[in-house]
Amino acid sequence: MKLRELVEQSARQLQAAQVAFGHGTDNALDEAAWLVLWQLGLPLDTPLDGPETPAALTDAQQSACADLIAKRIRTRKPAAYLTRQAWLQGFAFYVDERVIVPRSLIAELLVDGGIDYFLHEGTRQVLDLCTGNGSLAIIAAHVYPDTRVCASDLSQDALDVAALNVADHGLQARITLVQSDGLQAPAVQSPGGFDLMLCNPPYVNAHSMARLPPEFQAEPALALDGNADGGRDGMDFVRRLLRDAPQHLHPQGVLVLEIGHERAFFEAAFPALAAVWLPTSAGEDQVLLLTREALVS
């Protein structure tokens, strides 16, 4: 069997099993290619056809790939938990079940320069709240080499994973990891105020949490459920963040906040807030930017 045949066969199996996507891929063919290429030890950009494509696969290779596809179907775990690796905007990160699989659209804005217009010339201090595996903090450090980044999370397990990734990227001297519930810990309260706050918080509303596919239920609920304070609209953490953020932002600082498909709930909770909705590959209603002035007023 050739590589393309194996990938297409695997894709049909994933589709027939009705697994859910959204953790790095959004369709069965891409998911199958990812798993097969990883299992074969091939770069993920290996073409399925052409001179660089491996010749016919051995029975042992086919069997190993079939086992991995079967495990993906049986466990309903995101592929990244099986490979222990996730990719975001060309950066590779270690992941396991202690963190959600990184997929924030904020990463896209960092790499594409989508927020550069809103940053002042003296931008030096960056805060990544709810850092998870540290991906946004690491990408920000790469994109803005003159900055220092504080990356915080309530979960010590998540910070342990983030520490592995910070070390893998050689950024221990520029990224500080802090355990904090939002902006409560003194270490995330910059004396001069942060120039840039990034936050991909728990924001899923209660109705959606109850209906998450198994792949999303495999992730830490702490990082998804936005109703920890007893609310229903997914905005519990966001309410506290927007209340506390102004006193920890530089006068010219900005907050970049991801709220996924919850824009309706966000606008219902903060109807008077002057938010700038940022265009991403997923549309213009999932990531917003708030100036300190907007938050104060």
C-alpha positions as CSV (number, residue, x, y, z in Angstrom):
1,M,0.0,0.0,0.0
2,K,1.2,3.5,-0.8
3,L,1.2,6.5,1.5
4,R,-1.7,8.2,-0.1
5,E,-3.8,5.1,-0.1
6,L,-3.1,4.5,3.6
7,V,-4.0,8.1,4.5
8,E,-7.2,8.1,2.5
9,Q,-8.2,4.7,4.0
10,S,-7.5,6.1,7.5
11,A,-9.5,9.2,6.7
12,R,-12.5,7.1,5.7
13,Q,-12.3,5.3,9.0
14,L,-12.2,8.5,11.0
15,Q,-15.1,9.9,9.1
16,A,-17.2,6.7,9.5
17,A,-16.5,6.8,13.3
18,Q,-17.7,10.4,13.4
19,V,-14.8,11.6,15.5
20,A,-14.7,15.3,16.2
21,F,-12.0,17.6,14.9
22,G,-10.8,21.1,16.0
23,H,-7.5,20.4,17.7
24,G,-5.1,21.2,14.9
25,T,-7.2,19.9,12.0
26,D,-10.7,20.4,10.8
27,N,-11.3,17.4,8.6
28,A,-10.7,13.7,8.4
29,L,-8.0,13.8,5.6
30,D,-5.8,16.2,7.4
31,E,-6.2,14.4,10.7
32,A,-5.3,11.0,9.1
33,A,-2.3,12.5,7.3
34,W,-1.0,14.0,10.6
35,L,-1.3,10.7,12.5
36,V,0.1,8.5,9.7
37,L,3.0,10.7,9.0
38,W,3.8,11.0,12.7
39,Q,3.6,7.3,13.2
40,L,6.0,6.8,10.2
41,G,8.4,9.3,11.6
42,L,8.0,11.6,8.5
43,P,7.9,15.4,8.4
44,L,4.3,16.6,8.5
45,D,4.8,18.4,5.2
46,T,5.8,15.2,3.4
47,P,3.8,15.1,0.1
48,L,1.4,12.2,-0.3
49,D,2.5,11.8,-3.9
50,G,5.7,12.7,-5.8
51,P,9.4,11.9,-5.8
52,E,9.8,12.7,-2.1
53,T,7.1,10.3,-1.1
54,P,8.1,7.0,0.4
55,A,7.7,3.8,-1.7
56,A,5.2,1.2,-0.8
57,L,4.8,0.8,3.0
58,T,5.7,-2.4,4.8
59,D,3.2,-4.5,6.5
60,A,4.7,-3.5,9.9
61,Q,4.3,0.2,9.0
62,Q,0.7,-0.2,7.9
63,S,-0.1,-2.2,11.1
64,A,1.4,0.5,13.3
65,C,-0.6,3.2,11.6
66,A,-3.8,1.2,11.8
67,D,-3.3,0.8,15.5
68,L,-2.9,4.5,16.0
69,I,-6.0,5.3,14.0
70,A,-7.9,2.7,16.0
71,K,-6.7,4.3,19.2
72,R,-7.8,7.7,18.0
73,I,-11.3,6.3,17.3
74,R,-11.5,4.2,20.5
75,T,-10.3,6.8,23.0
76,R,-11.8,9.9,21.2
77,K,-8.7,11.7,22.5
78,P,-7.4,14.6,20.3
79,A,-4.6,13.5,18.0
80,A,-2.2,15.8,19.9
81,Y,-2.6,13.8,23.0
82,L,-1.6,10.7,21.1
83,T,1.4,12.2,19.5
84,R,2.4,14.4,22.4
85,Q,2.9,17.3,20.0
86,A,0.9,20.2,18.7
87,W,1.7,22.8,16.1
88,L,0.6,26.4,16.2
89,Q,1.6,29.0,13.5
90,G,4.7,26.9,12.6
91,F,5.8,26.4,16.2
92,A,5.9,23.0,17.8
93,F,4.8,22.4,21.4
94,Y,4.7,19.5,23.8
95,V,1.2,18.7,25.0
96,D,-0.5,16.1,27.2
97,E,-3.8,15.8,29.1
98,R,-2.7,18.4,31.6
99,V,-3.4,21.2,29.1
100,I,-5.8,22.0,26.4
101,V,-4.5,21.5,22.8
102,P,-3.2,25.0,21.7
103,R,-5.3,26.5,18.9
104,S,-5.7,30.1,19.9
105,L,-6.4,32.6,17.1
106,I,-4.3,35.1,19.0
107,A,-1.2,33.2,17.8
108,E,-2.3,34.1,14.2
109,L,-2.5,37.8,15.1
110,L,0.9,37.8,16.8
111,V,2.6,36.2,13.8
112,D,0.8,38.2,11.2
113,G,1.3,41.5,13.0
114,G,-2.5,42.0,13.5
115,I,-2.1,43.8,16.8
116,D,1.2,45.7,16.1
117,Y,-0.8,48.9,15.2
118,F,-2.2,49.1,18.7
119,L,1.2,48.7,20.5
120,H,3.2,51.7,21.6
121,E,6.9,52.1,20.8
122,G,8.0,51.3,24.4
123,T,6.2,47.9,24.5
124,R,8.4,45.7,26.7
125,Q,6.2,43.9,29.2
126,V,3.8,41.2,28.1
127,L,1.4,39.1,30.2
128,D,-0.1,35.9,28.9
129,L,-3.0,34.9,31.2
130,C,-4.3,31.4,31.2
131,T,-1.1,30.4,29.4
132,G,-1.8,26.6,29.4
133,N,1.1,24.9,27.7
134,G,2.8,28.3,27.2
135,S,2.3,28.6,23.5
136,L,1.1,32.2,23.3
137,A,3.8,33.4,25.7
138,I,6.5,31.6,23.6
139,I,5.2,32.9,20.3
140,A,5.0,36.5,21.7
141,A,8.6,36.2,22.9
142,H,9.7,35.1,19.4
143,V,7.7,37.8,17.7
144,Y,8.7,40.6,20.0
145,P,12.3,39.9,20.9
146,D,12.7,43.0,23.0
147,T,10.0,42.0,25.5
148,R,9.9,40.0,28.7
149,V,6.9,37.8,29.1
150,C,5.0,36.7,32.3
151,A,3.0,33.6,31.7
152,S,0.4,32.7,34.3
153,D,-2.1,30.0,34.9
154,L,-4.2,28.8,37.8
155,S,-3.2,25.2,37.1
156,Q,0.2,24.1,38.4
157,D,0.0,21.1,36.1
158,A,-0.4,23.4,33.1
159,L,2.6,25.4,34.2
160,D,4.7,22.2,34.5
161,V,3.9,21.6,30.8
162,A,4.6,25.2,29.9
163,A,8.0,24.9,31.6
164,L,8.9,22.1,29.3
165,N,8.0,24.2,26.3
166,V,9.8,27.3,27.5
167,A,12.9,25.2,27.9
168,D,12.5,23.6,24.5
169,H,12.4,27.0,22.9
170,G,15.3,28.3,25.0
171,L,13.4,31.2,26.5
172,Q,13.9,30.6,30.2
173,A,15.7,34.0,30.6
174,R,12.7,35.9,29.1
175,I,9.6,34.1,30.2
176,T,8.6,33.9,33.8
177,L,5.9,31.3,34.8
178,V,3.6,32.2,37.6
179,Q,0.7,30.4,39.3
180,S,-2.2,32.8,39.7
181,D,-5.9,33.0,39.6
182,G,-6.3,35.7,37.0
183,L,-4.5,38.9,38.2
184,Q,-4.4,38.0,41.9
185,A,-0.8,37.0,42.4
186,P,1.7,39.8,43.0
187,A,4.0,38.5,40.3
188,V,1.4,39.3,37.6
189,Q,0.9,42.9,38.9
190,S,3.6,44.8,37.0
191,P,4.6,48.0,38.8
192,G,4.6,50.0,35.5
193,G,1.7,48.1,34.0
194,F,1.8,45.6,31.2
195,D,2.1,47.0,27.7
196,L,0.3,44.0,26.2
197,M,-2.0,41.4,27.9
198,L,-3.0,38.3,26.1
199,C,-5.7,36.0,27.3
200,N,-7.5,33.0,25.9
201,P,-9.6,32.3,29.0
202,P,-12.2,29.7,29.9
203,Y,-15.3,31.1,28.2
204,V,-17.6,28.2,27.1
205,N,-21.1,28.8,28.3
206,A,-22.9,26.2,30.4
207,H,-25.2,25.0,27.6
208,S,-22.3,24.3,25.3
209,M,-20.2,22.7,28.1
210,A,-22.9,20.1,28.6
211,R,-22.8,19.2,24.9
212,L,-19.1,19.1,24.2
213,P,-17.9,16.2,22.0
214,P,-15.7,13.6,23.7
215,E,-12.5,15.1,22.2
216,F,-13.2,18.3,24.1
217,Q,-14.3,16.5,27.2
218,A,-10.8,14.9,27.3
219,E,-9.3,18.4,27.9
220,P,-9.1,20.0,31.4
221,A,-12.5,21.5,32.1
222,L,-10.8,24.2,34.1
223,A,-9.4,25.7,30.9
224,L,-12.8,25.6,29.0
225,D,-15.6,26.1,31.5
226,G,-16.4,29.8,31.9
227,N,-18.9,29.4,34.6
228,A,-16.7,28.7,37.6
229,D,-18.3,31.5,39.7
230,G,-21.8,30.0,39.2
231,G,-22.8,31.9,36.0
232,R,-24.3,30.4,32.9
233,D,-23.0,32.6,30.1
234,G,-19.3,31.6,30.2
235,M,-18.2,35.1,31.2
236,D,-17.3,34.6,34.8
237,F,-13.5,34.8,34.4
238,V,-13.9,37.5,31.8
239,R,-15.9,39.7,34.2
240,R,-13.1,39.5,36.8
241,L,-10.5,40.1,34.3
242,L,-12.1,43.2,32.8
243,R,-12.7,44.6,36.3
244,D,-9.1,44.1,37.4
245,A,-7.1,44.7,34.2
246,P,-7.0,48.5,34.1
247,Q,-4.9,48.8,37.3
248,H,-2.3,46.4,35.8
249,L,-2.1,47.9,32.3
250,H,0.3,50.6,31.1
251,P,-1.6,53.8,30.3
252,Q,-1.1,52.9,26.6
253,G,-1.5,49.2,27.2
254,V,-4.0,46.9,25.5
255,L,-5.7,43.6,26.3
256,V,-6.2,41.1,23.5
257,L,-9.0,38.6,24.5
258,E,-10.3,35.5,22.7
259,I,-13.9,34.5,23.3
260,G,-14.4,32.0,20.5
261,H,-18.0,31.7,19.5
262,E,-19.3,33.5,22.5
263,R,-19.5,37.1,21.1
264,A,-23.3,37.3,21.7
265,F,-22.7,36.4,25.4
266,F,-19.8,38.8,25.6
267,E,-21.8,41.7,24.2
268,A,-24.8,41.0,26.4
269,A,-22.5,41.0,29.5
270,F,-20.6,44.2,28.4
271,P,-23.0,46.2,26.2
272,A,-21.3,49.5,26.7
273,L,-17.7,48.4,26.2
274,A,-15.9,49.8,23.1
275,A,-14.2,46.7,21.8
276,V,-12.1,46.5,18.6
277,W,-12.9,43.1,16.9
278,L,-9.9,41.8,15.1
279,P,-10.0,39.9,11.8
280,T,-8.7,36.4,11.8
281,S,-9.0,33.3,9.6
282,A,-12.1,32.4,11.5
283,G,-13.8,35.7,11.0
284,E,-14.1,39.0,12.9
285,D,-16.1,37.9,16.0
286,Q,-13.7,35.7,18.0
287,V,-10.9,37.9,19.2
288,L,-11.2,41.4,20.5
289,L,-8.9,44.2,21.6
290,L,-9.5,46.6,24.5
291,T,-7.5,49.6,25.3
292,R,-7.0,50.7,28.9
293,E,-9.0,53.8,28.2
294,A,-11.9,51.7,27.0
295,L,-11.8,49.5,30.1
296,V,-11.7,52.5,32.4
297,S,-14.5,54.3,30.7
